[in-house]
Amino acid sequence: MLRQSRPYKIQLIVIVKLSSWADSTCCFLFKSFVLLGLASKLASASDPSPLQDFCIAVNDAKNGVFINGKLCKDPKLATPEDFLFSGLNIPGNTSNQVGSMVTPAIVSGLNTFGISLVRIDFAPYVGLNPLHTHPRATEILVVVQGTLYVGFVTSNPYNRLFTKVLYPGDVFVFPLGLIHFQFNIGHTNAVAFAALSSQNPGVVTIANAVFGSDADINPDVLAKAFQLDKNIVNQLQSRFWSDNDNRN
């Protein structure tokens, strides 16, 4: 996603100008307010605000403009279908190593709105959405079928584990960037829907990233980091780590 840079340049110029007025009490207070405003702006965790009613993503540059990192259809050519996705009623194929499948709702009209939606299917009992993070989004999940054991771990130094067993109708939040998981502990299929606060939240599956990177991380590094025998690390790196996200 392309982010606007010009406002930050202007803000930096404002700070430089203000620094020459530091001897004035009123200007010092004004500078403090500006710095607080900048801190709030820089701490924003959401996608950039849209600059128009909508920006329907298209692959063809004809009749399009480049904004927020996507080519956008001419708004005069928009149709209701640009805001529609059908198919989240169809179960995902959970016949894989982790027993789950993530199916995203691909809606062209969601471009620039800073939100996305997925369906997650879990095989009976063994279905797992493995430990992963979303570097650009907070996730809110609602269970519609089955029983899920879910949780997330806070950052250093405390690494607190927050877990809960969820039933149909229950909602749980996974904070931005924190490692989390969902596991089907019931004996039937489970289904959940999740909304994320970015149109491109990103997914870092921990096992894949650590033991299935391209190229391999030096086994000595992993052996030391995880306090494992190097032979175990080599074995883990030799395994095939499946992808349970069918957006590709």
Backbone as CSV, one residue per row, in Angstrom:
resi,resn,N_x,N_y,N_z,CA_x,CA_y,CA_z,C_x,C_y,C_z
1,MET,0.829,-1.190,0.000,0.000,0.000,0.000,0.871,1.251,0.000
2,LEU,0.596,2.176,-0.927,1.317,3.424,-0.951,0.700,4.364,0.062
3,ARG,1.508,5.030,0.832,1.017,5.960,1.837,1.484,7.362,1.476
4,GLN,0.649,8.348,1.783,0.983,9.719,1.454,2.139,10.197,2.315
5,SER,3.114,10.841,1.692,4.284,11.292,2.432,4.336,12.801,2.581
6,ARG,3.651,13.566,1.712,3.765,15.004,1.730,3.358,15.626,3.055
7,PRO,2.234,15.192,3.706,1.880,15.804,4.989,2.960,15.685,6.036
8,TYR,3.708,14.570,6.076,4.766,14.418,7.054,5.887,15.418,6.792
9,LYS,6.210,15.663,5.496,7.248,16.638,5.169,6.838,18.021,5.665
10,ILE,5.558,18.363,5.457,5.068,19.655,5.908,5.149,19.754,7.417
11,GLN,4.800,18.654,8.110,4.836,18.662,9.570,6.259,18.832,10.086
12,LEU,7.230,18.223,9.405,8.621,18.369,9.826,9.074,19.810,9.686
13,ILE,8.638,20.485,8.603,8.984,21.890,8.406,8.391,22.730,9.532
14,VAL,7.147,22.399,9.937,6.503,23.125,11.026,7.305,22.994,12.305
15,ILE,7.818,21.783,12.579,8.604,21.562,13.797,9.876,22.399,13.774
16,VAL,10.546,22.437,12.634,11.783,23.226,12.518,11.498,24.688,12.773
17,LYS,10.405,25.216,12.186,10.044,26.608,12.402,9.750,26.876,13.866
18,LEU,9.034,25.954,14.491,8.661,26.149,15.886,9.864,26.144,16.813
19,SER,10.899,25.377,16.441,12.066,25.265,17.310,12.759,26.600,17.517
20,SER,12.627,27.527,16.563,13.281,28.839,16.691,12.501,29.751,17.617
21,TRP,11.283,29.368,18.036,10.461,30.185,18.923,10.413,29.621,20.342
22,ALA,11.356,28.773,20.675,11.291,28.032,21.941,11.284,28.933,23.159
23,ASP,11.778,30.201,23.041,11.842,31.089,24.201,10.480,31.650,24.577
24,SER,9.538,31.550,23.715,8.203,32.091,23.967,7.330,31.030,24.619
25,THR,6.697,31.388,25.763,5.859,30.426,26.479,4.680,29.969,25.638
26,CYS,3.997,30.942,25.011,2.823,30.562,24.222,3.224,29.698,23.036
27,CYS,4.368,30.009,22.430,4.808,29.216,21.281,5.273,27.832,21.727
28,PHE,5.833,27.769,22.934,6.241,26.467,23.464,5.026,25.567,23.638
29,LEU,3.913,26.138,24.163,2.701,25.349,24.319,2.152,24.930,22.962
30,PHE,2.206,25.869,22.006,1.721,25.543,20.664,2.538,24.415,20.061
31,LYS,3.864,24.466,20.255,4.730,23.420,19.726,4.401,22.079,20.374
32,SER,4.072,22.104,21.654,3.737,20.867,22.343,2.488,20.240,21.753
33,PHE,1.486,21.100,21.455,0.266,20.579,20.839,0.549,19.976,19.472
34,VAL,1.442,20.623,18.711,1.793,20.102,17.390,2.463,18.741,17.516
35,LEU,3.382,18.616,18.482,4.085,17.344,18.683,3.122,16.249,19.109
36,LEU,2.149,16.586,19.965,1.153,15.608,20.372,0.316,15.174,19.181
37,GLY,-0.017,16.127,18.326,-0.770,15.791,17.129,0.007,14.875,16.210
38,LEU,1.307,15.152,16.079,2.154,14.297,15.254,2.238,12.895,15.831
39,ALA,2.377,12.793,17.146,2.465,11.474,17.785,1.208,10.679,17.511
40,SER,0.051,11.353,17.592,-1.199,10.680,17.303,-1.251,10.228,15.853
41,LYS,-0.777,11.091,14.932,-0.799,10.750,13.511,0.110,9.566,13.212
42,LEU,1.311,9.592,13.780,2.274,8.536,13.495,1.894,7.219,14.149
43,ALA,1.092,7.274,15.223,0.721,6.053,15.939,-0.494,5.369,15.329
44,SER,-1.082,5.986,14.304,-2.268,5.408,13.678,-1.966,4.017,13.151
45,ALA,-2.850,3.045,13.480,-2.598,1.653,13.098,-3.494,1.190,11.963
46,SER,-4.319,2.068,11.433,-5.245,1.671,10.380,-4.688,2.036,9.017
47,ASP,-5.379,1.552,7.966,-4.989,1.899,6.612,-5.250,3.383,6.363
48,PRO,-4.620,3.968,5.326,-4.863,5.381,5.019,-6.339,5.628,4.720
49,SER,-6.811,6.818,5.074,-8.204,7.147,4.805,-8.443,7.269,3.306
50,PRO,-9.613,6.812,2.831,-9.915,6.963,1.401,-10.073,8.428,1.048
51,LEU,-9.772,8.777,-0.196,-9.841,10.152,-0.657,-11.055,10.400,-1.547
52,GLN,-11.926,9.406,-1.658,-13.127,9.531,-2.458,-14.139,8.529,-1.938
53,ASP,-15.366,8.523,-2.502,-16.418,7.633,-1.999,-15.990,6.175,-2.037
54,PHE,-15.381,5.743,-3.125,-14.870,4.387,-3.242,-13.811,4.350,-4.330
55,CYS,-13.025,3.270,-4.310,-11.924,3.100,-5.258,-11.912,1.627,-5.647
56,ILE,-12.730,1.269,-6.613,-12.899,-0.134,-7.010,-11.630,-0.611,-7.718
57,ALA,-10.980,-1.596,-7.166,-9.687,-2.056,-7.695,-9.869,-2.722,-9.050
58,VAL,-9.016,-2.354,-10.009,-9.016,-2.957,-11.333,-7.583,-3.235,-11.753
59,ASN,-7.408,-4.181,-12.658,-6.075,-4.510,-13.159,-5.724,-3.739,-14.423
60,ASP,-6.729,-3.210,-15.099,-6.527,-2.503,-16.351,-6.442,-1.005,-16.084
61,ALA,-5.405,-0.362,-16.592,-5.205,1.066,-16.353,-6.186,1.938,-17.136
62,LYS,-6.877,1.369,-18.101,-7.811,2.144,-18.893,-8.953,2.662,-18.014
63,ASN,-9.236,3.938,-18.125,-10.291,4.585,-17.333,-10.042,4.455,-15.831
64,GLY,-8.774,4.337,-15.421,-8.461,4.199,-14.007,-7.475,5.246,-13.550
65,VAL,-7.385,5.419,-12.266,-6.396,6.311,-11.670,-5.626,5.521,-10.632
66,PHE,-4.408,5.990,-10.307,-3.574,5.285,-9.333,-3.706,5.982,-7.993
67,ILE,-4.240,5.256,-7.007,-4.462,5.844,-5.695,-4.388,4.750,-4.637
68,ASN,-3.783,5.055,-3.488,-3.692,4.097,-2.381,-3.122,2.747,-2.798
69,GLY,-2.248,2.734,-3.812,-1.580,1.504,-4.188,-2.336,0.626,-5.148
70,LYS,-3.535,0.999,-5.579,-4.326,0.197,-6.509,-4.813,1.070,-7.661
71,LEU,-4.959,0.434,-8.828,-5.637,1.103,-9.928,-7.125,1.104,-9.646
72,CYS,-7.778,2.232,-9.841,-9.189,2.341,-9.501,-10.041,2.564,-10.742
73,LYS,-11.154,1.885,-10.785,-12.120,2.053,-11.865,-12.712,3.462,-11.825
74,ASP,-13.007,3.992,-12.994,-13.718,5.259,-13.070,-15.032,5.106,-12.301
75,PRO,-15.277,5.951,-11.279,-16.499,5.793,-10.473,-17.772,5.780,-11.302
76,LYS,-17.785,6.452,-12.444,-18.988,6.489,-13.280,-19.292,5.119,-13.883
77,LEU,-18.297,4.223,-13.884,-18.477,2.892,-14.452,-18.778,1.834,-13.400
78,ALA,-18.892,2.231,-12.133,-19.128,1.286,-11.040,-20.506,0.642,-11.158
79,THR,-20.591,-0.613,-10.723,-21.841,-1.355,-10.716,-22.035,-2.006,-9.348
80,PRO,-23.241,-2.442,-9.001,-23.459,-3.129,-7.716,-22.579,-4.363,-7.535
81,GLU,-22.247,-5.037,-8.649,-21.417,-6.240,-8.564,-20.026,-5.947,-8.020
82,ASP,-19.558,-4.695,-8.144,-18.242,-4.328,-7.624,-18.195,-4.395,-6.105
83,PHE,-19.355,-4.405,-5.472,-19.433,-4.415,-4.011,-19.969,-5.738,-3.475
84,LEU,-19.984,-6.757,-4.331,-20.588,-8.043,-3.971,-19.569,-9.168,-4.050
85,PHE,-19.666,-10.112,-3.095,-18.931,-11.376,-3.173,-19.885,-12.484,-2.758
86,SER,-19.953,-13.530,-3.540,-20.790,-14.677,-3.209,-19.911,-15.909,-3.020
87,GLY,-20.270,-16.743,-2.049,-19.539,-17.993,-1.887,-19.077,-18.305,-0.485
88,LEU,-19.253,-17.386,0.473,-18.809,-17.694,1.836,-19.718,-18.710,2.523
89,ASN,-20.784,-19.112,1.848,-21.620,-20.197,2.371,-21.055,-21.569,2.005
90,ILE,-20.036,-21.591,1.142,-19.445,-22.852,0.683,-18.306,-23.255,1.621
91,PRO,-18.358,-24.444,2.210,-17.296,-24.881,3.122,-15.942,-24.969,2.418
92,GLY,-14.888,-24.578,3.128,-13.541,-24.707,2.603,-13.027,-26.124,2.769
93,ASN,-12.074,-26.501,1.929,-11.493,-27.849,1.974,-10.460,-27.929,3.098
94,THR,-10.772,-28.720,4.125,-9.878,-28.833,5.281,-8.976,-30.064,5.210
95,SER,-8.897,-30.690,4.033,-8.051,-31.879,3.870,-6.596,-31.464,3.643
96,ASN,-5.971,-30.952,4.671,-4.561,-30.570,4.606,-3.901,-30.887,5.942
97,GLN,-2.630,-30.568,6.071,-1.870,-30.971,7.261,-2.396,-30.360,8.550
98,VAL,-2.984,-29.166,8.469,-3.440,-28.504,9.693,-4.945,-28.638,9.911
99,GLY,-5.666,-29.133,8.905,-7.093,-29.376,9.070,-7.943,-28.128,9.111
100,SER,-7.518,-27.070,8.409,-8.329,-25.857,8.354,-8.151,-25.184,7.004
101,MET,-9.066,-24.277,6.683,-8.976,-23.520,5.442,-9.526,-22.121,5.660
102,VAL,-8.756,-21.126,5.206,-9.168,-19.729,5.287,-9.606,-19.272,3.899
103,THR,-10.836,-18.787,3.795,-11.376,-18.323,2.519,-11.688,-16.832,2.618
104,PRO,-10.959,-15.988,1.910,-11.209,-14.538,1.985,-12.351,-14.109,1.075
105,ALA,-13.036,-13.054,1.456,-14.045,-12.436,0.602,-13.329,-11.408,-0.269
106,ILE,-13.219,-11.684,-1.561,-12.527,-10.794,-2.492,-13.560,-9.833,-3.083
107,VAL,-13.578,-8.604,-2.583,-14.538,-7.592,-3.025,-13.764,-6.390,-3.547
108,SER,-13.858,-6.128,-4.832,-13.106,-5.019,-5.437,-13.454,-3.686,-4.785
109,GLY,-14.725,-3.517,-4.405,-15.168,-2.260,-3.829,-14.670,-1.989,-2.431
110,LEU,-14.014,-2.971,-1.789,-13.445,-2.755,-0.450,-12.114,-2.022,-0.489
111,ASN,-11.528,-1.884,-1.677,-10.225,-1.234,-1.786,-10.241,0.144,-1.134
112,THR,-9.239,0.413,-0.314,-8.990,1.659,0.440,-9.841,1.806,1.691
113,PHE,-10.739,0.854,1.989,-11.618,1.019,3.140,-11.026,0.458,4.436
114,GLY,-9.866,-0.185,4.360,-9.179,-0.614,5.571,-9.869,-1.730,6.321
115,ILE,-10.507,-2.660,5.601,-11.184,-3.771,6.254,-11.202,-4.967,5.313
116,SER,-11.231,-6.163,5.880,-11.337,-7.387,5.081,-12.084,-8.433,5.898
117,LEU,-12.521,-9.491,5.198,-13.353,-10.521,5.829,-12.940,-11.889,5.322
118,VAL,-12.900,-12.876,6.221,-12.580,-14.249,5.829,-13.519,-15.231,6.521
119,ARG,-13.680,-16.383,5.887,-14.344,-17.531,6.504,-13.255,-18.536,6.856
120,ILE,-13.360,-19.160,8.040,-12.388,-20.168,8.458,-13.127,-21.461,8.771
121,ASP,-12.759,-22.539,8.077,-13.342,-23.860,8.310,-12.339,-24.737,9.056
122,PHE,-12.855,-25.553,9.970,-12.020,-26.429,10.783,-12.531,-27.862,10.710
123,ALA,-11.631,-28.812,10.473,-11.989,-30.228,10.507,-12.315,-30.630,11.944
124,PRO,-13.129,-31.683,12.131,-13.488,-32.110,13.487,-12.279,-32.407,14.354
125,TYR,-12.268,-31.823,15.507,-11.300,-32.007,16.581,-9.867,-31.599,16.231
126,VAL,-9.348,-32.033,15.091,-7.942,-31.766,14.793,-7.741,-30.472,14.008
127,GLY,-8.821,-29.774,13.645,-8.686,-28.582,12.810,-8.011,-27.440,13.561
128,LEU,-6.935,-26.932,13.000,-6.159,-25.877,13.656,-5.816,-24.768,12.664
129,ASN,-6.095,-23.531,13.036,-5.516,-22.381,12.344,-4.250,-22.042,13.118
130,PRO,-3.069,-22.416,12.576,-1.848,-22.435,13.376,-1.446,-21.068,13.923
131,LEU,-0.523,-21.089,14.860,0.024,-19.869,15.434,0.488,-18.928,14.323
132,HIS,-0.065,-17.708,14.326,0.277,-16.753,13.281,0.036,-15.338,13.792
133,THR,0.471,-14.361,13.019,0.217,-12.955,13.334,-0.277,-12.246,12.084
134,HIS,-0.965,-11.129,12.303,-1.324,-10.209,11.224,-0.596,-8.895,11.516
135,PRO,0.476,-8.609,10.796,1.288,-7.431,11.133,0.585,-6.102,10.936
136,ARG,-0.521,-6.092,10.174,-1.166,-4.816,9.879,-2.630,-4.754,10.318
137,ALA,-3.080,-5.683,11.158,-4.517,-5.672,11.473,-4.844,-6.313,12.811
138,THR,-5.878,-5.766,13.434,-6.563,-6.417,14.545,-7.655,-7.298,13.954
139,GLU,-7.920,-8.434,14.590,-8.909,-9.381,14.085,-10.034,-9.558,15.097
140,ILE,-11.271,-9.570,14.615,-12.415,-9.897,15.458,-13.106,-11.101,14.842
141,LEU,-13.276,-12.153,15.637,-13.749,-13.444,15.144,-15.064,-13.818,15.807
142,VAL,-16.010,-14.333,15.008,-17.277,-14.820,15.543,-17.464,-16.272,15.114
143,VAL,-17.823,-17.113,16.059,-18.046,-18.539,15.790,-19.512,-18.739,15.407
144,VAL,-19.745,-19.455,14.310,-21.119,-19.733,13.883,-21.456,-21.219,13.977
145,GLN,-20.436,-22.058,14.107,-20.679,-23.504,14.222,-19.513,-24.154,14.938
146,GLY,-19.794,-25.093,15.841,-18.728,-25.842,16.504,-18.214,-25.176,17.765
147,THR,-17.115,-25.740,18.267,-16.495,-25.272,19.506,-15.009,-25.034,19.266
148,LEU,-14.557,-23.810,19.483,-13.161,-23.462,19.228,-12.448,-23.048,20.511
149,TYR,-11.232,-23.546,20.657,-10.319,-23.083,21.699,-9.393,-22.076,21.030
150,VAL,-9.432,-20.826,21.491,-8.665,-19.764,20.835,-7.789,-19.055,21.858
151,GLY,-6.792,-18.355,21.356,-5.947,-17.605,22.271,-4.928,-16.757,21.564
152,PHE,-4.323,-15.828,22.323,-3.211,-15.018,21.827,-2.214,-14.788,22.952
153,VAL,-0.982,-14.446,22.569,0.113,-14.241,23.525,0.586,-12.790,23.410
154,THR,0.741,-12.123,24.555,1.193,-10.735,24.540,2.693,-10.662,24.262
155,SER,3.168,-9.466,24.008,4.576,-9.250,23.675,5.467,-9.344,24.912
156,ASN,6.783,-9.331,24.671,7.760,-9.349,25.765,7.565,-8.111,26.646
157,PRO,7.888,-8.189,27.925,8.565,-9.305,28.593,7.618,-10.310,29.248
158,TYR,6.300,-10.064,29.217,5.393,-10.894,30.008,4.903,-12.122,29.256
159,ASN,4.676,-12.017,27.948,4.216,-13.163,27.153,3.019,-13.861,27.793
160,ARG,2.030,-13.063,28.184,0.828,-13.623,28.815,-0.039,-14.303,27.764
161,LEU,-0.606,-15.457,28.134,-1.496,-16.198,27.254,-2.944,-15.931,27.662
162,PHE,-3.741,-15.433,26.700,-5.165,-15.225,26.908,-5.918,-16.261,26.075
163,THR,-6.682,-17.120,26.718,-7.402,-18.171,25.989,-8.868,-18.205,26.398
164,LYS,-9.670,-18.778,25.515,-11.093,-18.921,25.788,-11.654,-20.023,24.899
165,VAL,-12.649,-20.752,25.406,-13.397,-21.696,24.588,-14.631,-20.977,24.068
166,LEU,-14.796,-20.974,22.738,-15.881,-20.239,22.106,-16.936,-21.190,21.544
167,TYR,-18.186,-20.751,21.650,-19.327,-21.492,21.130,-20.069,-20.613,20.111
168,PRO,-20.991,-21.188,19.339,-21.699,-20.380,18.344,-22.282,-19.100,18.941
169,GLY,-21.989,-17.981,18.276,-22.445,-16.677,18.747,-21.412,-15.932,19.557
170,ASP,-20.344,-16.609,20.004,-19.287,-15.945,20.771,-18.354,-15.175,19.845
171,VAL,-17.837,-14.070,20.370,-16.930,-13.201,19.617,-15.649,-13.026,20.419
172,PHE,-14.500,-13.029,19.725,-13.209,-12.858,20.397,-12.336,-11.940,19.538
173,VAL,-11.503,-11.122,20.211,-10.639,-10.168,19.521,-9.175,-10.569,19.684
174,PHE,-8.434,-10.502,18.577,-6.988,-10.744,18.583,-6.289,-9.432,18.234
175,PRO,-5.568,-8.830,19.196,-4.954,-7.522,18.954,-3.916,-7.545,17.833
176,LEU,-3.745,-6.416,17.213,-2.835,-6.255,16.088,-1.436,-6.788,16.388
177,GLY,-0.925,-7.626,15.493,0.463,-8.062,15.547,0.774,-9.167,16.533
178,LEU,-0.172,-9.574,17.387,0.127,-10.582,18.406,-0.098,-11.998,17.857
179,ILE,0.724,-12.930,18.320,0.601,-14.331,17.913,-0.708,-14.900,18.456
180,HIS,-1.479,-15.577,17.583,-2.752,-16.144,18.013,-3.067,-17.409,17.230
181,PHE,-4.130,-18.111,17.647,-4.494,-19.392,17.037,-5.963,-19.668,17.296
182,GLN,-6.515,-20.627,16.524,-7.853,-21.167,16.765,-7.780,-22.679,16.542
183,PHE,-8.388,-23.455,17.464,-8.307,-24.908,17.418,-9.682,-25.510,17.687
184,ASN,-10.121,-26.399,16.805,-11.421,-27.051,16.952,-11.316,-28.188,17.967
185,ILE,-11.969,-28.022,19.109,-11.935,-29.064,20.144,-13.224,-29.876,20.153
186,GLY,-14.122,-29.619,19.201,-15.357,-30.377,19.106,-15.221,-31.547,18.149
187,HIS,-16.229,-32.385,18.125,-16.201,-33.579,17.275,-17.005,-33.383,15.992
188,THR,-17.320,-32.139,15.669,-17.992,-31.802,14.417,-17.206,-30.695,13.727
189,ASN,-17.539,-30.422,12.483,-16.909,-29.305,11.788,-17.202,-28.005,12.529
190,ALA,-16.249,-27.081,12.442,-16.441,-25.760,13.040,-16.253,-24.703,11.954
191,VAL,-17.009,-23.609,12.101,-16.939,-22.507,11.143,-16.916,-21.192,11.907
192,ALA,-16.046,-20.292,11.480,-15.985,-18.960,12.066,-15.778,-17.946,10.950
193,PHE,-16.192,-16.718,11.211,-15.931,-15.603,10.307,-15.103,-14.578,11.057
194,ALA,-14.162,-13.964,10.351,-13.285,-12.986,10.982,-13.193,-11.741,10.113
195,ALA,-13.280,-10.567,10.751,-13.046,-9.290,10.090,-11.717,-8.737,10.589
196,LEU,-10.963,-8.099,9.679,-9.647,-7.569,10.016,-9.564,-6.105,9.607
197,SER,-8.847,-5.318,10.414,-8.832,-3.866,10.236,-7.809,-3.399,9.207
198,SER,-7.673,-4.150,8.120,-6.830,-3.747,6.995,-7.310,-4.497,5.770
199,GLN,-7.238,-3.867,4.597,-7.606,-4.600,3.394,-6.506,-5.581,3.011
200,ASN,-5.313,-5.414,3.594,-4.197,-6.330,3.355,-3.487,-6.581,4.681
201,PRO,-4.105,-7.367,5.575,-3.573,-7.523,6.936,-2.248,-8.249,6.998
202,GLY,-1.949,-9.086,5.985,-0.732,-9.887,6.037,-0.879,-11.041,7.006
203,VAL,-0.193,-12.137,6.727,-0.200,-13.299,7.615,1.222,-13.827,7.738
204,VAL,1.693,-13.967,8.961,2.987,-14.598,9.227,2.714,-15.844,10.057
205,THR,2.716,-17.011,9.411,2.539,-18.270,10.134,3.877,-18.657,10.747
206,ILE,3.918,-18.780,12.063,5.183,-18.880,12.790,6.017,-20.066,12.320
207,ALA,5.417,-21.263,12.257,6.180,-22.453,11.872,6.735,-22.309,10.461
208,ASN,5.892,-21.814,9.534,6.349,-21.643,8.155,7.501,-20.656,8.071
209,ALA,7.356,-19.530,8.777,8.367,-18.481,8.691,9.698,-18.914,9.295
210,VAL,9.627,-19.668,10.393,10.860,-20.031,11.103,11.534,-21.255,10.491
211,PHE,10.736,-22.308,10.232,11.341,-23.559,9.762,11.155,-23.806,8.257
212,GLY,10.371,-22.973,7.600,10.153,-23.167,6.172,10.527,-21.969,5.342
213,SER,11.429,-21.127,5.863,11.813,-19.916,5.135,12.581,-20.266,3.864
214,ASP,12.638,-19.324,2.959,13.352,-19.485,1.691,14.363,-18.337,1.582
215,ALA,15.658,-18.574,1.774,16.317,-19.846,2.050,16.235,-20.196,3.550
216,ASP,16.744,-21.409,3.885,16.702,-21.854,5.273,17.509,-20.937,6.191
217,ILE,16.950,-20.709,7.384,17.728,-20.056,8.430,18.807,-21.023,8.898
218,ASN,19.983,-20.518,9.171,21.076,-21.358,9.645,20.616,-22.207,10.831
219,PRO,20.723,-23.544,10.737,20.258,-24.423,11.825,20.896,-24.101,13.169
220,ASP,22.128,-23.617,13.163,22.777,-23.262,14.426,22.026,-22.129,15.119
221,VAL,21.495,-21.201,14.332,20.732,-20.088,14.894,19.451,-20.612,15.554
222,LEU,18.732,-21.491,14.847,17.478,-22.023,15.385,17.719,-22.944,16.571
223,ALA,18.783,-23.741,16.511,19.103,-24.630,17.633,19.359,-23.826,18.898
224,LYS,20.074,-22.719,18.729,20.376,-21.866,19.881,19.117,-21.139,20.369
225,ALA,18.328,-20.621,19.429,17.148,-19.841,19.789,16.093,-20.678,20.489
226,PHE,15.890,-21.914,20.017,14.856,-22.777,20.577,15.403,-23.789,21.576
227,GLN,16.725,-23.747,21.815,17.355,-24.688,22.738,17.037,-26.126,22.331
228,LEU,17.252,-26.423,21.032,16.997,-27.749,20.484,18.281,-28.357,19.948
229,ASP,18.279,-29.667,19.854,19.380,-30.343,19.181,19.338,-29.969,17.697
230,LYS,20.495,-29.787,17.091,20.560,-29.376,15.697,19.894,-30.390,14.776
231,ASN,19.945,-31.670,15.115,19.305,-32.701,14.292,17.785,-32.522,14.254
232,ILE,17.216,-32.082,15.370,15.781,-31.826,15.406,15.438,-30.641,14.518
233,VAL,16.278,-29.618,14.557,16.064,-28.451,13.698,16.119,-28.861,12.229
234,ASN,17.112,-29.673,11.879,17.216,-30.142,10.489,15.977,-30.920,10.073
235,GLN,15.446,-31.726,10.995,14.238,-32.491,10.703,13.044,-31.568,10.479
236,LEU,12.918,-30.560,11.323,11.813,-29.617,11.182,11.913,-28.842,9.867
237,GLN,13.111,-28.461,9.496,13.286,-27.702,8.255,13.022,-28.552,7.013
238,SER,13.129,-29.857,7.156,12.904,-30.735,6.012,11.434,-31.036,5.769
239,ARG,10.588,-30.671,6.729,9.166,-30.965,6.597,8.504,-29.979,5.641
240,PHE,7.416,-30.426,5.022,6.638,-29.548,4.153,5.587,-28.841,4.987
241,TRP,5.611,-27.509,4.977,4.647,-26.734,5.753,3.543,-26.248,4.824
242,SER,2.325,-26.743,5.037,1.228,-26.445,4.122,0.668,-25.055,4.372
243,ASP,-0.019,-24.546,3.362,-0.672,-23.247,3.442,-2.177,-23.475,3.510
244,ASN,-2.819,-22.997,4.578,-4.262,-23.213,4.730,-5.057,-21.995,4.292
245,ASP,-4.424,-21.104,3.547,-5.083,-19.905,3.060,-5.227,-20.019,1.550
246,ASN,-6.455,-20.092,1.044,-6.649,-20.352,-0.373,-6.762,-19.090,-1.215
247,ARG,-6.321,-17.927,-0.668,-6.423,-16.699,-1.453,-5.495,-16.736,-2.653
248,ASN,-4.485,-17.622,-2.657,-3.594,-17.719,-3.796,-4.078,-18.793,-4.768
